[in-house]
Amino acid sequence: MNVGFGLASAQVLLFWVFNLAIFALSVWALVDCAIRPPRAFPSAGKRTRGFWLAITGVAAVVAFLSLPLGVVPFPMLLGLVAAVAAIVYLVDVRPAVKPYSGRGGRGGGSSARGGW
């Protein structure tokens, strides 16, 4: 019975899942930043939307390159840097900018959607 091979396979799978989660988190941060109006960022006392688009965009690219695809050797540890950038946006900038985005809560009627 070769226990080492099973453990190595589990570690590789866990590593893959971890890096895939970082990539998804980075893409979520990028998309969320892109849909926010540019004026919301200075109104919330944060840096410009262009700045955060650059940070989250680079984070998404780095997270993608960190995926263990076996095509291009890339320092996998940089995926953690991408995770930090995405997390900073999602837990600090996003909540501050959200009230200035001009969108109502989910499920509420909005005149922009044709509601009364």
PALO-668999 format. One line per field, with one value per residue (C-alpha): x, y, z negated; residue number from 1. Coordinates in Angstrom, 2 decimals, decimal comma. Each point is the difference from the previous one (the first is absolute). Layout:
<recs>
u	X|...
v	Y|...
w	Z|...
num	NUM|...
</recs>
This chain:
<recs>
u	0,00|1,47|-1,29|2,44|-1,60|-3,49|1,20|1,85|-3,11|-2,10|2,53|0,02|-3,81|-0,12|2,60|-2,06|-3,21|1,76|1,45|-3,28|-1,76|2,58|-0,59|-3,79|0,38|2,23|-2,42|-2,91|1,93|0,83|-3,58|-1,42|2,45|-0,84|-3,74|0,38|-0,30|3,29|-1,38|-0,79|3,65|1,02|-3,40|0,82|3,47|1,75|2,45|-1,35|-1,82|2,85|2,44|-2,17|-0,67|3,77|0,56|-2,81|0,85|3,62|-1,19|-2,27|2,82|2,47|-2,58|-0,61|3,71|0,33|-2,39|2,04|-0,63|3,49|0,35|2,15|1,96|-1,17|0,70|-3,12|0,55|-0,96|-3,54|-0,10|0,88|-2,93|-2,25|1,08|-0,74|-3,45|-0,82|1,01|-2,34|-2,87|0,11|1,11|-0,72|-3,17|-2,03|1,10|-0,86|-3,26|-2,23|1,20|-0,70|-3,57|-1,50|-2,80|-0,02|-0,77|-3,60|-1,17|-1,99|2,02|-1,11|3,09|-1,44|-3,40|-1,60|-2,34
v	0,00|3,34|2,62|2,67|0,12|0,49|2,80|1,68|-0,18|1,53|2,80|0,75|0,05|2,29|2,29|0,15|0,80|2,67|1,73|-0,26|1,68|2,82|0,46|0,10|2,51|2,21|-0,08|0,83|3,02|1,14|-0,31|1,71|2,86|0,37|0,35|2,73|3,59|1,92|2,81|-2,45|-0,60|3,58|0,51|-2,92|1,37|-2,74|0,18|0,26|-2,76|-0,13|-0,73|-2,83|-1,37|-0,20|-1,69|-2,54|-0,56|-0,79|-2,21|-1,96|-0,48|-1,07|-2,37|-1,53|-0,42|-1,61|-2,79|-3,19|-0,57|-1,26|2,30|2,83|-0,27|2,84|0,66|-1,45|2,08|3,10|-1,37|0,97|3,58|-0,04|-1,31|2,82|2,63|-1,45|-0,36|3,60|1,19|-2,25|0,66|3,65|1,80|-1,78|0,66|3,65|0,54|-1,96|2,74|2,44|-2,37|1,22|-3,48|-1,06|-3,22|-3,32|-0,73|3,59|1,69|2,46|2,52|-0,86|-3,47|1,31|-0,45|2,54
w	0,00|1,08|-2,46|1,24|3,45|-1,43|-2,27|2,84|2,19|-2,77|-0,44|3,72|0,07|-3,03|1,57|3,21|-1,87|-2,09|3,08|1,88|-2,96|0,06|3,73|-0,49|-2,84|2,16|2,92|-2,34|-1,33|3,55|1,26|-3,08|0,39|3,70|-0,64|-2,63|1,26|0,05|-2,19|-2,82|-0,86|-0,87|-1,68|-2,31|-0,70|1,97|2,87|3,55|1,81|2,52|-2,81|-1,36|3,49|0,52|-3,38|0,42|3,67|-0,79|-2,87|2,37|2,53|-2,68|-1,51|3,43|0,61|-3,43|0,95|0,27|3,70|0,72|3,01|-1,34|-3,22|-2,21|-3,67|-1,59|-3,12|1,98|-0,03|-3,67|0,94|2,42|-2,78|-2,32|2,65|0,73|-3,70|-0,75|2,75|-1,05|-3,76|-0,06|3,26|1,15|-3,19|0,00|3,67|0,05|-1,50|2,67|2,88|0,50|-0,12|-2,30|-1,95|1,60|0,80|-0,42|2,75|2,00|2,55|2,08|0,50|0,95|-3,44|-1,59
num	1|2|3|4|5|6|7|8|9|10|11|12|13|14|15|16|17|18|19|20|21|22|23|24|25|26|27|28|29|30|31|32|33|34|35|36|37|38|39|40|41|42|43|44|45|46|47|48|49|50|51|52|53|54|55|56|57|58|59|60|61|62|63|64|65|66|67|68|69|70|71|72|73|74|75|76|77|78|79|80|81|82|83|84|85|86|87|88|89|90|91|92|93|94|95|96|97|98|99|100|101|102|103|104|105|106|107|108|109|110|111|112|113|114|115|116
</recs>
